[in-house]
Amino acid sequence: MKQPIVGYHIDEEDHWVAQLACGHNQHVRHNPPLVNRPWVITESGRESMLGYELNCVKCDQDMPVDNK
Ligand SMILES: [Zn+2]
């Protein structure tokens, strides 16, 4: 299910996590060359992606909401 990004935080391993409107969290790593998300490195880049819809697998699986 597509869910827009409403915010971000950093997890205990220093990876960026997007908080989705549904209440689920999703990692948005920048880990080239496998995963290329240079926008997540900068604050302006992250702001520009607010509202961008990611596919939330946790919604599809009816998973409980993540703790922020
Ligand atoms: Zn979700």
N, CA, C, O and the ligand as a Tripos MOL2 file, in Angstrom:
@<TRIPOS>MOLECULE
protein
  273   271    69     0     0
PROTEIN
NO_CHARGES

@<TRIPOS>ATOM
      1 N           0.8470   -1.1930    0.0000 N.3       1 MET1
      2 CA          0.0000    0.0000    0.0000 C.3       1 MET1
      3 C           0.8870    1.2480    0.0000 C.2       1 MET1
      4 O           1.8620    1.3340    0.7460 O.2       1 MET1
      5 N           0.5300    2.2060   -0.8470 N.am      2 LYS2
      6 CA          1.3190    3.4430   -0.9140 C.3       2 LYS2
      7 C           0.9570    4.3560    0.2610 C.2       2 LYS2
      8 O          -0.2140    4.6100    0.5420 O.2       2 LYS2
      9 N           2.0020    4.8400    0.9360 N.am      3 GLN3
     10 CA          1.7960    5.7230    2.0820 C.3       3 GLN3
     11 C           2.7830    6.8890    2.0010 C.2       3 GLN3
     12 O           3.9670    6.6710    1.7430 O.2       3 GLN3
     13 N           2.3190    8.1130    2.2160 N.am      4 PRO4
     14 CA          3.2320    9.2580    2.1310 C.3       4 PRO4
     15 C           4.1420    9.3750    3.3530 C.2       4 PRO4
     16 O           3.7720    8.9890    4.4630 O.2       4 PRO4
     17 N           5.3380    9.9150    3.1240 N.am      5 ILE5
     18 CA          6.2840   10.1880    4.2030 C.3       5 ILE5
     19 C           5.8080   11.4210    4.9820 C.2       5 ILE5
     20 O           5.5000   12.4580    4.3950 O.2       5 ILE5
     21 N           5.7540   11.2890    6.3100 N.am      6 VAL6
     22 CA          5.3270   12.4300    7.1360 C.3       6 VAL6
     23 C           6.4520   12.9270    8.0400 C.2       6 VAL6
     24 O           6.3310   13.9920    8.6450 O.2       6 VAL6
     25 N           7.5450   12.1710    8.1400 N.am      7 GLY7
     26 CA          8.6540   12.6130    8.9930 C.3       7 GLY7
     27 C           9.7930   11.6160    8.9330 C.2       7 GLY7
     28 O           9.7300   10.6090    8.2270 O.2       7 GLY7
     29 N          10.8370   11.9190    9.6900 N.am      8 TYR8
     30 CA         12.0300   11.0650    9.6930 C.3       8 TYR8
     31 C          12.6180   10.9770   11.0930 C.2       8 TYR8
     32 O          12.4010   11.8540   11.9290 O.2       8 TYR8
     33 N          13.3610    9.9120   11.3340 N.am      9 HIS9
     34 CA         14.2460    9.8730   12.4900 C.3       9 HIS9
     35 C          15.4180    8.9480   12.1520 C.2       9 HIS9
     36 O          15.4210    8.2690   11.1250 O.2       9 HIS9
     37 N          16.4110    8.9410   13.0430 N.am     10 ILE10
     38 CA         17.5850    8.0830   12.8630 C.3      10 ILE10
     39 C          17.5030    6.9520   13.8760 C.2      10 ILE10
     40 O          17.2480    7.1880   15.0570 O.2      10 ILE10
     41 N          17.7180    5.7310   13.4210 N.am     11 ASP11
     42 CA         17.6470    4.5990   14.3400 C.3      11 ASP11
     43 C          18.9700    4.4240   15.0870 C.2      11 ASP11
     44 O          19.9090    5.2000   14.9080 O.2      11 ASP11
     45 N          19.0230    3.3810   15.9310 N.am     12 GLU12
     46 CA         20.1900    3.1910   16.8090 C.3      12 GLU12
     47 C          21.4450    2.8490   16.0250 C.2      12 GLU12
     48 O          22.5510    2.9280   16.5590 O.2      12 GLU12
     49 N          21.2840    2.4650   14.7550 N.am     13 GLU13
     50 CA         22.4520    2.1510   13.9220 C.3      13 GLU13
     51 C          22.7820    3.2820   12.9540 C.2      13 GLU13
     52 O          23.5190    3.0900   11.9870 O.2      13 GLU13
     53 N          22.2200    4.4810   13.2300 N.am     14 ASP14
     54 CA         22.5130    5.6610   12.4040 C.3      14 ASP14
     55 C          21.9530    5.5700   10.9990 C.2      14 ASP14
     56 O          22.4850    6.1930   10.0800 O.2      14 ASP14
     57 N          20.8980    4.8130   10.8170 N.am     15 HIS15
     58 CA         20.2420    4.7610    9.5170 C.3      15 HIS15
     59 C          18.9990    5.6450    9.5530 C.2      15 HIS15
     60 O          18.2810    5.6970   10.5520 O.2      15 HIS15
     61 N          18.7650    6.3300    8.4540 N.am     16 TRP16
     62 CA         17.5610    7.1550    8.3630 C.3      16 TRP16
     63 C          16.3320    6.2750    8.1910 C.2      16 TRP16
     64 O          16.3230    5.3110    7.4250 O.2      16 TRP16
     65 N          15.2920    6.6460    8.9380 N.am     17 VAL17
     66 CA         14.0210    5.9250    8.8930 C.3      17 VAL17
     67 C          12.9310    6.9380    8.5500 C.2      17 VAL17
     68 O          12.8280    7.9830    9.1920 O.2      17 VAL17
     69 N          12.1220    6.6290    7.5420 N.am     18 ALA18
     70 CA         10.9820    7.4790    7.2000 C.3      18 ALA18
     71 C           9.7720    7.0300    8.0100 C.2      18 ALA18
     72 O           9.5070    5.8360    8.1550 O.2      18 ALA18
     73 N           9.0480    8.0110    8.5330 N.am     19 GLN19
     74 CA          7.8030    7.7190    9.2210 C.3      19 GLN19
     75 C           6.6630    7.9680    8.2340 C.2      19 GLN19
     76 O           6.5400    9.0540    7.6670 O.2      19 GLN19
     77 N           5.8430    6.9550    8.0420 N.am     20 LEU20
     78 CA          4.7770    7.0360    7.0450 C.3      20 LEU20
     79 C           3.4560    7.4200    7.7070 C.2      20 LEU20
     80 O           3.2830    7.2770    8.9170 O.2      20 LEU20
     81 N           2.5280    7.9110    6.8830 N.am     21 ALA21
     82 CA          1.2530    8.4030    7.3970 C.3      21 ALA21
     83 C           0.4650    7.3090    8.1190 C.2      21 ALA21
     84 O          -0.3460    7.6060    8.9960 O.2      21 ALA21
     85 N           0.6960    6.0620    7.7570 N.am     22 CYS22
     86 CA         -0.0380    4.9510    8.3600 C.3      22 CYS22
     87 C           0.4630    4.6180    9.7580 C.2      22 CYS22
     88 O          -0.1760    3.8530   10.4790 O.2      22 CYS22
     89 N           1.6180    5.1940   10.1510 N.am     23 GLY23
     90 CA          2.1790    4.8950   11.4750 C.3      23 GLY23
     91 C           3.3020    3.8810   11.4270 C.2      23 GLY23
     92 O           3.9000    3.5640   12.4560 O.2      23 GLY23
     93 N           3.5930    3.3730   10.2480 N.am     24 HIS24
     94 CA          4.7210    2.4570   10.0900 C.3      24 HIS24
     95 C           5.9960    3.2370    9.7820 C.2      24 HIS24
     96 O           5.9570    4.3450    9.2470 O.2      24 HIS24
     97 N           7.1210    2.6280   10.1330 N.am     25 ASN25
     98 CA          8.4310    3.1910    9.8020 C.3      25 ASN25
     99 C           9.0700    2.3700    8.6830 C.2      25 ASN25
    100 O           8.8570    1.1610    8.5880 O.2      25 ASN25
    101 N           9.8470    3.0310    7.8500 N.am     26 GLN26
    102 CA         10.5430    2.3210    6.7740 C.3      26 GLN26
    103 C          11.9350    2.9060    6.5980 C.2      26 GLN26
    104 O          12.0960    4.1220    6.4950 O.2      26 GLN26
    105 N          12.9550    2.0260    6.5630 N.am     27 HIS27
    106 CA         14.3180    2.4970    6.3420 C.3      27 HIS27
    107 C          14.4480    3.1370    4.9700 C.2      27 HIS27
    108 O          13.9160    2.6270    3.9840 O.2      27 HIS27
    109 N          15.1520    4.2480    4.9130 N.am     28 VAL28
    110 CA         15.4620    4.8910    3.6320 C.3      28 VAL28
    111 C          16.9670    5.1000    3.5780 C.2      28 VAL28
    112 O          17.4620    6.2270    3.6030 O.2      28 VAL28
    113 N          17.6800    3.9800    3.5030 N.am     29 ARG29
    114 CA         19.1460    4.0220    3.5310 C.3      29 ARG29
    115 C          19.7020    4.6090    2.2370 C.2      29 ARG29
    116 O          19.1340    4.4460    1.1570 O.2      29 ARG29
    117 N          20.8230    5.2910    2.3840 N.am     30 HIS30
    118 CA         21.6460    5.6370    1.2300 C.3      30 HIS30
    119 C          22.8780    4.7550    1.3160 C.2      30 HIS30
    120 O          23.7920    5.0190    2.0970 O.2      30 HIS30
    121 N          22.8920    3.7050    0.5060 N.am     31 ASN31
    122 CA         23.9300    2.6790    0.6150 C.3      31 ASN31
    123 C          24.3930    2.2950   -0.7750 C.2      31 ASN31
    124 O          24.1530    1.1770   -1.2300 O.2      31 ASN31
    125 N          25.0760    3.2490   -1.4680 N.am     32 PRO32
    126 CA         25.4820    2.9640   -2.8590 C.3      32 PRO32
    127 C          26.4940    1.8470   -2.9210 C.2      32 PRO32
    128 O          27.2430    1.6680   -1.9600 O.2      32 PRO32
    129 N          26.5620    1.0710   -4.0190 N.am     33 PRO33
    130 CA         25.7140    1.2580   -5.2170 C.3      33 PRO33
    131 C          24.4060    0.4870   -5.1500 C.2      33 PRO33
    132 O          23.6150    0.5400   -6.0920 O.2      33 PRO33
    133 N          24.1600   -0.2330   -4.0510 N.am     34 LEU34
    134 CA         22.9480   -1.0610   -3.9830 C.3      34 LEU34
    135 C          21.7030   -0.1930   -3.8760 C.2      34 LEU34
    136 O          20.7460   -0.3570   -4.6330 O.2      34 LEU34
    137 N          21.7320    0.7330   -2.9250 N.am     35 VAL35
    138 CA         20.5850    1.5980   -2.6950 C.3      35 VAL35
    139 C          21.0600    3.0320   -2.8220 C.2      35 VAL35
    140 O          21.9310    3.4730   -2.0720 O.2      35 VAL35
    141 N          20.4940    3.7540   -3.7630 N.am     36 ASN36
    142 CA         20.9680    5.1000   -4.0500 C.3      36 ASN36
    143 C          19.8930    6.1300   -3.7080 C.2      36 ASN36
    144 O          18.9880    6.3910   -4.5010 O.2      36 ASN36
    145 N          20.0080    6.7000   -2.5310 N.am     37 ARG37
    146 CA         19.0420    7.7180   -2.1200 C.3      37 ARG37
    147 C          19.7940    8.9330   -1.5690 C.2      37 ARG37
    148 O          19.7150    9.2270   -0.3760 O.2      37 ARG37
    149 N          20.5110    9.6270   -2.4300 N.am     38 PRO38
    150 CA         21.3180   10.7500   -1.9410 C.3      38 PRO38
    151 C          20.4780   11.8280   -1.2660 C.2      38 PRO38
    152 O          20.9950   12.6150   -0.4740 O.2      38 PRO38
    153 N          19.1780   11.8650   -1.5800 N.am     39 TRP39
    154 CA         18.3310   12.8920   -0.9730 C.3      39 TRP39
    155 C          18.2190   12.7440    0.5220 C.2      39 TRP39
    156 O          17.9350   13.7150    1.2230 O.2      39 TRP39
    157 N          18.4410   11.5220    1.0330 N.am     40 VAL40
    158 CA         18.2390   11.3130    2.4670 C.3      40 VAL40
    159 C          19.3800   11.9060    3.2950 C.2      40 VAL40
    160 O          19.2530   12.0590    4.5090 O.2      40 VAL40
    161 N          20.5050   12.2430    2.6300 N.am     41 ILE41
    162 CA         21.6820   12.7440    3.3360 C.3      41 ILE41
    163 C          21.4860   14.1740    3.8240 C.2      41 ILE41
    164 O          21.9960   14.5430    4.8810 O.2      41 ILE41
    165 N          20.7570   14.9740    3.0670 N.am     42 THR42
    166 CA         20.6390   16.3920    3.3980 C.3      42 THR42
    167 C          19.2420   16.7130    3.9200 C.2      42 THR42
    168 O          18.2590   16.0610    3.5700 O.2      42 THR42
    169 N          19.1860   17.7430    4.7730 N.am     43 GLU43
    170 CA         17.9000   18.1360    5.3380 C.3      43 GLU43
    171 C          16.9570   18.6310    4.2360 C.2      43 GLU43
    172 O          15.7650   18.3230    4.2430 O.2      43 GLU43
    173 N          17.5110   19.4080    3.2830 N.am     44 SER44
    174 CA         16.6550   19.9190    2.2100 C.3      44 SER44
    175 C          16.1450   18.7720    1.3380 C.2      44 SER44
    176 O          15.0130   18.8020    0.8550 O.2      44 SER44
    177 N          16.9860   17.7710    1.1430 N.am     45 GLY45
    178 CA         16.5740   16.6110    0.3680 C.3      45 GLY45
    179 C          15.4540   15.8500    1.0480 C.2      45 GLY45
    180 O          14.4890   15.4290    0.4080 O.2      45 GLY45
    181 N          15.5960   15.6780    2.3630 N.am     46 ARG46
    182 CA         14.5380   14.9730    3.0970 C.3      46 ARG46
    183 C          13.2420   15.7660    3.0690 C.2      46 ARG46
    184 O          12.1610   15.2020    2.9020 O.2      46 ARG46
    185 N          13.3590   17.0790    3.2340 N.am     47 GLU47
    186 CA         12.1490   17.9100    3.2060 C.3      47 GLU47
    187 C          11.4540   17.8130    1.8560 C.2      47 GLU47
    188 O          10.2260   17.8080    1.7750 O.2      47 GLU47
    189 N          12.2630   17.7340    0.7870 N.am     48 SER48
    190 CA         11.6740   17.6860   -0.5490 C.3      48 SER48
    191 C          10.9180   16.3840   -0.7710 C.2      48 SER48
    192 O          10.0750   16.2950   -1.6630 O.2      48 SER48
    193 N          11.2210   15.3690    0.0440 N.am     49 MET49
    194 CA         10.5700   14.0710   -0.1330 C.3      49 MET49
    195 C           9.3800   13.8820    0.8100 C.2      49 MET49
    196 O           8.7200   12.8440    0.7620 O.2      49 MET49
    197 N           9.1000   14.8630    1.6620 N.am     50 LEU50
    198 CA          7.9100   14.7700    2.5080 C.3      50 LEU50
    199 C           6.6790   14.6820    1.6030 C.2      50 LEU50
    200 O           6.5440   15.4580    0.6570 O.2      50 LEU50
    201 N           5.7950   13.7480    1.8930 N.am     51 GLY51
    202 CA          4.6100   13.5650    1.0660 C.3      51 GLY51
    203 C           4.8210   12.5620   -0.0600 C.2      51 GLY51
    204 O           3.8600   12.1260   -0.6950 O.2      51 GLY51
    205 N           6.0870   12.1930   -0.3120 N.am     52 TYR52
    206 CA          6.3770   11.1830   -1.3330 C.3      52 TYR52
    207 C           5.8480    9.8290   -0.8570 C.2      52 TYR52
    208 O           6.0060    9.4760    0.3120 O.2      52 TYR52
    209 N           5.2360    9.0900   -1.7390 N.am     53 GLU53
    210 CA          4.6120    7.8330   -1.3340 C.3      53 GLU53
    211 C           5.5590    6.6600   -1.5360 C.2      53 GLU53
    212 O           6.0770    6.4220   -2.6270 O.2      53 GLU53
    213 N           5.7660    5.9300   -0.4300 N.am     54 LEU54
    214 CA          6.5170    4.6810   -0.4880 C.3      54 LEU54
    215 C           5.5380    3.5250   -0.3790 C.2      54 LEU54
    216 O           4.4620    3.6620    0.2040 O.2      54 LEU54
    217 N           5.9190    2.3840   -0.9430 N.am     55 ASN55
    218 CA          5.0940    1.1980   -0.7980 C.3      55 ASN55
    219 C           5.3030    0.6090    0.5900 C.2      55 ASN55
    220 O           6.4160    0.2020    0.9270 O.2      55 ASN55
    221 N           4.2390    0.5580    1.4080 N.am     56 CYS56
    222 CA          4.3710    0.0550    2.7810 C.3      56 CYS56
    223 C           3.9560   -1.4100    2.8350 C.2      56 CYS56
    224 O           2.7740   -1.7490    2.8030 O.2      56 CYS56
    225 N           4.9870   -2.2760    2.9200 N.am     57 VAL57
    226 CA          4.7270   -3.7160    2.9810 C.3      57 VAL57
    227 C           4.0510   -4.0860    4.2980 C.2      57 VAL57
    228 O           3.2820   -5.0440    4.3730 O.2      57 VAL57
    229 N           4.3610   -3.2930    5.3480 N.am     58 LYS58
    230 CA          3.7680   -3.5940    6.6620 C.3      58 LYS58
    231 C           2.2540   -3.4160    6.6350 C.2      58 LYS58
    232 O           1.5370   -4.1590    7.3040 O.2      58 LYS58
    233 N           1.7570   -2.4420    5.8730 N.am     59 CYS59
    234 CA          0.3090   -2.2850    5.7130 C.3      59 CYS59
    235 C          -0.2760   -3.5050    5.0110 C.2      59 CYS59
    236 O          -1.3070   -4.0390    5.4190 O.2      59 CYS59
    237 N           0.4010   -3.9350    3.9510 N.am     60 ASP60
    238 CA         -0.0940   -5.0840    3.1950 C.3      60 ASP60
    239 C          -0.1620   -6.3230    4.0730 C.2      60 ASP60
    240 O          -0.9860   -7.2100    3.8490 O.2      60 ASP60
    241 N           0.7190   -6.3790    5.0840 N.am     61 GLN61
    242 CA          0.7640   -7.5580    5.9590 C.3      61 GLN61
    243 C           0.0000   -7.3340    7.2560 C.2      61 GLN61
    244 O           0.0500   -8.1740    8.1550 O.2      61 GLN61
    245 N          -0.7130   -6.2020    7.3660 N.am     62 ASP62
    246 CA         -1.5050   -5.8930    8.5580 C.3      62 ASP62
    247 C          -0.6540   -5.8880    9.8300 C.2      62 ASP62
    248 O          -1.0880   -6.3630   10.8800 O.2      62 ASP62
    249 N           0.5560   -5.3490    9.7240 N.am     63 MET63
    250 CA          1.4410   -5.3090   10.8780 C.3      63 MET63
    251 C           1.0200   -4.1750   11.8280 C.2      63 MET63
    252 O           0.4910   -3.1570   11.3820 O.2      63 MET63
    253 N           1.2570   -4.3550   13.1390 N.am     64 PRO64
    254 CA          0.9380   -3.2750   14.0800 C.3      64 PRO64
    255 C           1.7980   -2.0570   13.8220 C.2      64 PRO64
    256 O           2.8840   -2.1610   13.2510 O.2      64 PRO64
    257 N           1.3090   -0.8990   14.2460 N.am     65 VAL65
    258 CA          2.0040    0.3710   14.0350 C.3      65 VAL65
    259 C           3.3340    0.3730   14.7850 C.2      65 VAL65
    260 O           3.4260   -0.1500   15.8950 O.2      65 VAL65
    261 N           4.3550    0.9570   14.1790 N.am     66 ASP66
    262 CA          5.6770    1.0270   14.8030 C.3      66 ASP66
    263 C           5.7260    2.1110   15.8620 C.2      66 ASP66
    264 O           5.0460    3.1320   15.7550 O.2      66 ASP66
    265 N           6.5370    1.8810   16.8880 N.am     67 ASN67
    266 CA          6.8310    2.9490   17.8440 C.3      67 ASN67
    267 C           7.7770    3.9320   17.2090 C.2      67 ASN67
    268 O           8.7210    3.5380   16.5250 O.2      67 ASN67
    269 N           7.5390    5.1900   17.4250 N.am     68 LYS68
    270 CA          8.3660    6.2220   16.8120 C.3      68 LYS68
    271 C           9.7640    6.1630   17.4100 C.2      68 LYS68
    272 O          10.6310    6.9510   17.0320 O.2      68 LYS68
    273 ZN          2.0150    1.0880    6.7410 Zn       69 ZN69
@<TRIPOS>BOND
     1     1     2 1
     2     2     3 1
     3     3     4 2
     4     3     5 am
     5     5     6 1
     6     6     7 1
     7     7     8 2
     8     7     9 am
     9     9    10 1
    10    10    11 1
    11    11    12 2
    12    11    13 am
    13    13    14 1
    14    14    15 1
    15    15    16 2
    16    15    17 am
    17    17    18 1
    18    18    19 1
    19    19    20 2
    20    19    21 am
    21    21    22 1
    22    22    23 1
    23    23    24 2
    24    23    25 am
    25    25    26 1
    26    26    27 1
    27    27    28 2
    28    27    29 am
    29    29    30 1
    30    30    31 1
    31    31    32 2
    32    31    33 am
    33    33    34 1
    34    34    35 1
    35    35    36 2
    36    35    37 am
    37    37    38 1
    38    38    39 1
    39    39    40 2
    40    39    41 am
    41    41    42 1
    42    42    43 1
    43    43    44 2
    44    43    45 am
    45    45    46 1
    46    46    47 1
    47    47    48 2
    48    47    49 am
    49    49    50 1
    50    50    51 1
    51    51    52 2
    52    51    53 am
    53    53    54 1
    54    54    55 1
    55    55    56 2
    56    55    57 am
    57    57    58 1
    58    58    59 1
    59    59    60 2
    60    59    61 am
    61    61    62 1
    62    62    63 1
    63    63    64 2
    64    63    65 am
    65    65    66 1
    66    66    67 1
    67    67    68 2
    68    67    69 am
    69    69    70 1
    70    70    71 1
    71    71    72 2
    72    71    73 am
    73    73    74 1
    74    74    75 1
    75    75    76 2
    76    75    77 am
    77    77    78 1
    78    78    79 1
    79    79    80 2
    80    79    81 am
    81    81    82 1
    82    82    83 1
    83    83    84 2
    84    83    85 am
    85    85    86 1
    86    86    87 1
    87    87    88 2
    88    87    89 am
    89    89    90 1
    90    90    91 1
    91    91    92 2
    92    91    93 am
    93    93    94 1
    94    94    95 1
    95    95    96 2
    96    95    97 am
    97    97    98 1
    98    98    99 1
    99    99   100 2
   100    99   101 am
   101   101   102 1
   102   102   103 1
   103   103   104 2
   104   103   105 am
   105   105   106 1
   106   106   107 1
   107   107   108 2
   108   107   109 am
   109   109   110 1
   110   110   111 1
   111   111   112 2
   112   111   113 am
   113   113   114 1
   114   114   115 1
   115   115   116 2
   116   115   117 am
   117   117   118 1
   118   118   119 1
   119   119   120 2
   120   119   121 am
   121   121   122 1
   122   122   123 1
   123   123   124 2
   124   123   125 am
   125   125   126 1
   126   126   127 1
   127   127   128 2
   128   127   129 am
   129   129   130 1
   130   130   131 1
   131   131   132 2
   132   131   133 am
   133   133   134 1
   134   134   135 1
   135   135   136 2
   136   135   137 am
   137   137   138 1
   138   138   139 1
   139   139   140 2
   140   139   141 am
   141   141   142 1
   142   142   143 1
   143   143   144 2
   144   143   145 am
   145   145   146 1
   146   146   147 1
   147   147   148 2
   148   147   149 am
   149   149   150 1
   150   150   151 1
   151   151   152 2
   152   151   153 am
   153   153   154 1
   154   154   155 1
   155   155   156 2
   156   155   157 am
   157   157   158 1
   158   158   159 1
   159   159   160 2
   160   159   161 am
   161   161   162 1
   162   162   163 1
   163   163   164 2
   164   163   165 am
   165   165   166 1
   166   166   167 1
   167   167   168 2
   168   167   169 am
   169   169   170 1
   170   170   171 1
   171   171   172 2
   172   171   173 am
   173   173   174 1
   174   174   175 1
   175   175   176 2
   176   175   177 am
   177   177   178 1
   178   178   179 1
   179   179   180 2
   180   179   181 am
   181   181   182 1
   182   182   183 1
   183   183   184 2
   184   183   185 am
   185   185   186 1
   186   186   187 1
   187   187   188 2
   188   187   189 am
   189   189   190 1
   190   190   191 1
   191   191   192 2
   192   191   193 am
   193   193   194 1
   194   194   195 1
   195   195   196 2
   196   195   197 am
   197   197   198 1
   198   198   199 1
   199   199   200 2
   200   199   201 am
   201   201   202 1
   202   202   203 1
   203   203   204 2
   204   203   205 am
   205   205   206 1
   206   206   207 1
   207   207   208 2
   208   207   209 am
   209   209   210 1
   210   210   211 1
   211   211   212 2
   212   211   213 am
   213   213   214 1
   214   214   215 1
   215   215   216 2
   216   215   217 am
   217   217   218 1
   218   218   219 1
   219   219   220 2
   220   219   221 am
   221   221   222 1
   222   222   223 1
   223   223   224 2
   224   223   225 am
   225   225   226 1
   226   226   227 1
   227   227   228 2
   228   227   229 am
   229   229   230 1
   230   230   231 1
   231   231   232 2
   232   231   233 am
   233   233   234 1
   234   234   235 1
   235   235   236 2
   236   235   237 am
   237   237   238 1
   238   238   239 1
   239   239   240 2
   240   239   241 am
   241   241   242 1
   242   242   243 1
   243   243   244 2
   244   243   245 am
   245   245   246 1
   246   246   247 1
   247   247   248 2
   248   247   249 am
   249   249   250 1
   250   250   251 1
   251   251   252 2
   252   251   253 am
   253   253   254 1
   254   254   255 1
   255   255   256 2
   256   255   257 am
   257   257   258 1
   258   258   259 1
   259   259   260 2
   260   259   261 am
   261   261   262 1
   262   262   263 1
   263   263   264 2
   264   263   265 am
   265   265   266 1
   266   266   267 1
   267   267   268 2
   268   267   269 am
   269   269   270 1
   270   270   271 1
   271   271   272 2
@<TRIPOS>SUBSTRUCTURE
     1 MET1         2 RESIDUE 1 A MET
     2 LYS2         6 RESIDUE 1 A LYS
     3 GLN3        10 RESIDUE 1 A GLN
     4 PRO4        14 RESIDUE 1 A PRO
     5 ILE5        18 RESIDUE 1 A ILE
     6 VAL6        22 RESIDUE 1 A VAL
     7 GLY7        26 RESIDUE 1 A GLY
     8 TYR8        30 RESIDUE 1 A TYR
     9 HIS9        34 RESIDUE 1 A HIS
    10 ILE10       38 RESIDUE 1 A ILE
    11 ASP11       42 RESIDUE 1 A ASP
    12 GLU12       46 RESIDUE 1 A GLU
    13 GLU13       50 RESIDUE 1 A GLU
    14 ASP14       54 RESIDUE 1 A ASP
    15 HIS15       58 RESIDUE 1 A HIS
    16 TRP16       62 RESIDUE 1 A TRP
    17 VAL17       66 RESIDUE 1 A VAL
    18 ALA18       70 RESIDUE 1 A ALA
    19 GLN19       74 RESIDUE 1 A GLN
    20 LEU20       78 RESIDUE 1 A LEU
    21 ALA21       82 RESIDUE 1 A ALA
    22 CYS22       86 RESIDUE 1 A CYS
    23 GLY23       90 RESIDUE 1 A GLY
    24 HIS24       94 RESIDUE 1 A HIS
    25 ASN25       98 RESIDUE 1 A ASN
    26 GLN26      102 RESIDUE 1 A GLN
    27 HIS27      106 RESIDUE 1 A HIS
    28 VAL28      110 RESIDUE 1 A VAL
    29 ARG29      114 RESIDUE 1 A ARG
    30 HIS30      118 RESIDUE 1 A HIS
    31 ASN31      122 RESIDUE 1 A ASN
    32 PRO32      126 RESIDUE 1 A PRO
    33 PRO33      130 RESIDUE 1 A PRO
    34 LEU34      134 RESIDUE 1 A LEU
    35 VAL35      138 RESIDUE 1 A VAL
    36 ASN36      142 RESIDUE 1 A ASN
    37 ARG37      146 RESIDUE 1 A ARG
    38 PRO38      150 RESIDUE 1 A PRO
    39 TRP39      154 RESIDUE 1 A TRP
    40 VAL40      158 RESIDUE 1 A VAL
    41 ILE41      162 RESIDUE 1 A ILE
    42 THR42      166 RESIDUE 1 A THR
    43 GLU43      170 RESIDUE 1 A GLU
    44 SER44      174 RESIDUE 1 A SER
    45 GLY45      178 RESIDUE 1 A GLY
    46 ARG46      182 RESIDUE 1 A ARG
    47 GLU47      186 RESIDUE 1 A GLU
    48 SER48      190 RESIDUE 1 A SER
    49 MET49      194 RESIDUE 1 A MET
    50 LEU50      198 RESIDUE 1 A LEU
    51 GLY51      202 RESIDUE 1 A GLY
    52 TYR52      206 RESIDUE 1 A TYR
    53 GLU53      210 RESIDUE 1 A GLU
    54 LEU54      214 RESIDUE 1 A LEU
    55 ASN55      218 RESIDUE 1 A ASN
    56 CYS56      222 RESIDUE 1 A CYS
    57 VAL57      226 RESIDUE 1 A VAL
    58 LYS58      230 RESIDUE 1 A LYS
    59 CYS59      234 RESIDUE 1 A CYS
    60 ASP60      238 RESIDUE 1 A ASP
    61 GLN61      242 RESIDUE 1 A GLN
    62 ASP62      246 RESIDUE 1 A ASP
    63 MET63      250 RESIDUE 1 A MET
    64 PRO64      254 RESIDUE 1 A PRO
    65 VAL65      258 RESIDUE 1 A VAL
    66 ASP66      262 RESIDUE 1 A ASP
    67 ASN67      266 RESIDUE 1 A ASN
    68 LYS68      270 RESIDUE 1 A LYS
    69 ZN69       273 GROUP 0 **** ****
